[in-house]
Amino acid sequence: MSVPNDRKYSDSHEWYMVDGNVVTIGITEFAAEELTDITYVELPAVGKECAAGAAVGEIESVKATSDLISAIGGKVVAVNEELADHPELVNDDAHNRGWMIKIEASDLSPLDDLMDAAAYGEHVG
Amino acid sequence: MVDFAGWSMPVMYRGIIEEHNHTRTKCSLFDVSHMGRLYLTGKDTEALLQLVCTRNVGDMSVGLSRYTHICREDGGILDDVIVSRFEDQYLVVCNASNRQKITDWLSKHAAGKDVKMTDRTMETAMIALQGPEAIPQVEKLLNIDLSGLKRYHFQTGSYFTFKYAIFRSGYTGEDGVELILPAGIVKLAMPALMGMGNSDDAVIKPAGLGARDSLRLEAGMPLYGHELTEDWDSLTARQGWCVHLDKDFIGADAMREKKEKGLTRKIVGLKLEGRRTARQGFEVRANGETVGQVTSGVLSPTLGDSIAMALVGIDHTKEGTQLSIQFGEKEVPATVVKIPFYKLSS
């Protein structure tokens, strides 16, 4: 299982990749495997404001439905439209093509509390 | 692995959808040893079973199995079980989560009667082989002829020195068998049943609880804790076919009264628009009002549709009725459809 070291990780198994003040969020390969076959991803409308630590979407699999949590607050500037027809991209390529949303962060500091790749690898290992 | 009524059970081996599809096209092996196996002997056994079972089990010939409910006086469903008649005893196969409850219930009603109950859940194992290839595979492996074994019938046999019972039944909507055999022999039997390994082209592959749930749901079979609970009766659960109101049993009066007055709610099948999966407890709505709740849901791997079962008010149970299901702030349209969703073409 891969844990790329170019991003941060939450204990609820989201990854955060920072580019300026825009943060791309997805779920980890570990989470995708745990959820099994992902059948649907519910994402917010572009432009929506979200609060730090709140659920911004839902991930449905054959097994269960779980929330997509964002550790940071801000404005949703993009969502992965491809997932509407191809939710299996999350299973196939969780860390790249399976990305979920991009948020223009109002404050990046919550990311300081998240795990780096080594810590996350240990967390799930 | 997950904890399931005290048993450590696999949700999946390779992936729920893959295991599901393998069952529909080839053959899957399910370890269902967690199911309770209670054996009853004594001359009052038949009378006891007639008293506690909703279905007539008094006229069963040796080698026959029957699906039935066991209910409380008020009709609340305690469990759904399969009763099988052997030469010298009866077998009651109950749900793992209800094993203690059913043992207690049977003991209570056996008081003063000539009935001896033995729980053989731990000393036996139970495996299910399900799918279009199940019968030919089992015939080959056990060197037996199953062409005379009809659905819901069973026979006993021996393989070298160990004895087994083989039942033509299952919980997937496919043809297949369920086998009960000594627990000690299972480790030896598994490699043989699995086609000597886990190669990609193996006909028989293992499947877990996840596929078992999606398969039974497509086949419209109820699951205890979802479509069946103590909170409602067998008629409300749409299982009236296994309720014989022309005989006396515990819960019969309550169900007769319900039937006479008319049911107020009932389990229905629903087909949702789109790909979202309804989960147990989601609200079912009509004209802005809550009219019921979802009991099970899945994005059907075989049909491609999002399907669900729900308990709804009786005015909303007609096929074709338009309802909606509440997903957080959103409502997803759903139509009442026939159960089963998937039926094996024979």
HADDOCK unambig.tbl for C-alpha pairs under 7 A between the chains (distance, minus, plus):
assign (segid A and resid 36 and name CA) (segid B and resid 15 and name CA) 6.29 0.50 0.50
assign (segid A and resid 37 and name CA) (segid B and resid 15 and name CA) 6.86 0.50 0.50
assign (segid A and resid 37 and name CA) (segid B and resid 16 and name CA) 6.96 0.50 0.50
assign (segid A and resid 37 and name CA) (segid B and resid 17 and name CA) 6.92 0.50 0.50
assign (segid A and resid 40 and name CA) (segid B and resid 275 and name CA) 6.39 0.50 0.50
assign (segid A and resid 40 and name CA) (segid B and resid 276 and name CA) 6.03 0.50 0.50
assign (segid A and resid 60 and name CA) (segid B and resid 277 and name CA) 6.85 0.50 0.50
assign (segid A and resid 62 and name CA) (segid B and resid 298 and name CA) 6.45 0.50 0.50
assign (segid A and resid 62 and name CA) (segid B and resid 299 and name CA) 6.82 0.50 0.50
assign (segid A and resid 63 and name CA) (segid B and resid 210 and name CA) 6.59 0.50 0.50
